[in-house]
């Protein structure tokens, strides 16, 4: 699991055993503190005590072997967290007083100067950014995100840290200044710089601009460094603060297993206290980022439990589950398995890569992943089968396909269920996807699109396409951004995908599916995380000339 991570866990366990600041806090007095695995083993999936709150409204729960993805509702709260939330919901408190008390307790538990519970990690990043911009000044606070007349209006983000979550920082109104090396960093630092934002991970630690370098460069300018450690384990002492960062933000609903709608902000007391000023229930731009007393107390309970959990025993339990699953699936001829160990501090869990020859077994890893997620197996499907979320995996070098199982968020017995349904599916796979048909249409040219969204439409999009046989290449121009487009034509059906990667802080993933009829295109549009739309297109020219681009 990595020498550094283990040594920090040993520190946690020794401190708790010695009855120091990491010992059982007053919050958990009277609440269950037993082993979480045993406490949850007898409970039905979803922790509803037999009350099917999801089934009553037609929502099917998922066995989550994919990881702490927010779209899959992150993690399951610990029993002690649920108890704390229930207890908190039975009384009124003054939220400023609660924030102060929780902040002090988080400081004692984590070794940071102060702490804040936010409505998720992204909200914590936003509050931290506002603190760096306005410092708790109400006259400035009520102007955000209009920073006209402000002294500090820029955020420096190293290229290695550009990602979709930086929107939580730029939402305050800051201009993003990207840097790639030390010379660019020194030139970028100045009186307009409000902060430096870093997305934690191995690529940061291994880069020229790691957190220590950034902090040393920023300190003479009085510029704080904010680290986004959303999916990481909570290290004590905090590795990022020890590396010179001023603030670090975590997701509360991932490995810490607090409320999904909560997060943590730790670090310099003055900045964290200012971040509270810039958060709800105080009025202004961040009023919508409200944290109730239940989330605040539940998140604190999760941190209290974090310092008491036996992390080595949890890792050993996950490994044991994967070994058992590996034995089960290797009963299918041609299936091989490999245990993948984690890198870095994010998502500290082993995973099991399950591979096979797709041609011999007649099914791809993607088809298996999609079929199990829909709750079907053996080509028959049906709502009676459990929904299982896996990741797709593969070994292109050796021509093998497969899936990846992550035990991080699984419950006792889940791997047995996964193994049973995975073996059944591999032995009796669904029919393969239909083979591409010879194209009966040529979509080369420039197409003017009309896209109809949930509550609006756009005529700004354009496709510039070139077709060679059944393959299609070209570009997709949207409201503001042009991205590469690739796809194919099968019969009279076009499938075209355009992707904008997050290397510039944004991400878009569009897949157009449509048919050609009477010189027009129409069909459905999948927009990834932004759901679906419909589209129509008319050809403006029959060839993709330079002028069309």
HELIX and SHEET records of a PDB file:
HELIX    1   1 UNK A    3  UNK A   17  1                                  15    
HELIX    2   2 UNK A   26  UNK A   28  5                                   3    
HELIX    3   3 UNK A   36  UNK A   41  1                                   6    
HELIX    4   4 UNK A   55  UNK A   57  5                                   3    
HELIX    5   5 UNK A   70  UNK A   72  5                                   3    
HELIX    6   6 UNK A   79  UNK A   88  1                                  10    
HELIX    7   7 UNK A   95  UNK A  110  1                                  16    
HELIX    8   8 UNK A  121  UNK A  134  1                                  14    
HELIX    9   9 UNK A  138  UNK A  141  1                                   4    
HELIX   10  10 UNK A  159  UNK A  161  5                                   3    
HELIX   11  11 UNK A  164  UNK A  166  5                                   3    
HELIX   12  12 UNK A  167  UNK A  170  1                                   4    
HELIX   13  13 UNK A  182  UNK A  188  1                                   7    
HELIX   14  14 UNK A  202  UNK A  205  1                                   4    
HELIX   15  15 UNK A  211  UNK A  219  1                                   9    
HELIX   16  16 UNK A  239  UNK A  242  1                                   4    
HELIX   17  17 UNK A  269  UNK A  277  1                                   9    
HELIX   18  18 UNK A  293  UNK A  306  1                                  14    
HELIX   19  19 UNK A  311  UNK A  329  1                                  19    
HELIX   20  20 UNK A  358  UNK A  361  1                                   4    
HELIX   21  21 UNK A  365  UNK A  374  1                                  10    
HELIX   22  22 UNK A  396  UNK A  398  5                                   3    
HELIX   23  23 UNK A  414  UNK A  427  1                                  14    
HELIX   24  24 UNK A  502  UNK A  504  5                                   3    
HELIX   25  25 UNK A  528  UNK A  530  5                                   3    
HELIX   26  26 UNK A  546  UNK A  548  5                                   3    
SHEET    1   A 2 UNK A  62  UNK A  64  0                                        
SHEET    2   A 2 UNK A 387  UNK A 389  1                                        
SHEET    1   B 7 UNK A 114  UNK A 118  0                                        
SHEET    2   B 7 UNK A 263  UNK A 267 -1                                        
SHEET    3   B 7 UNK A 247  UNK A 251 -1                                        
SHEET    4   B 7 UNK A 224  UNK A 228  1                                        
SHEET    5   B 7 UNK A 193  UNK A 199  1                                        
SHEET    6   B 7 UNK A 154  UNK A 158  1                                        
SHEET    7   B 7 UNK A 175  UNK A 179  1                                        
SHEET    1   C 4 UNK A 336  UNK A 340  0                                        
SHEET    2   C 4 UNK A 351  UNK A 356 -1                                        
SHEET    3   C 4 UNK A 400  UNK A 406 -1                                        
SHEET    4   C 4 UNK A 391  UNK A 395 -1                                        
SHEET    1   D 9 UNK A 457  UNK A 458  0                                        
SHEET    2   D 9 UNK A 445  UNK A 452 -1                                        
SHEET    3   D 9 UNK A 462  UNK A 468 -1                                        
SHEET    4   D 9 UNK A 471  UNK A 477 -1                                        
SHEET    5   D 9 UNK A 482  UNK A 490 -1                                        
SHEET    6   D 9 UNK A 493  UNK A 500 -1                                        
SHEET    7   D 9 UNK A 508  UNK A 517 -1                                        
SHEET    8   D 9 UNK A 520  UNK A 526 -1                                        
SHEET    9   D 9 UNK A 532  UNK A 541 -1                                        
END                                                                             
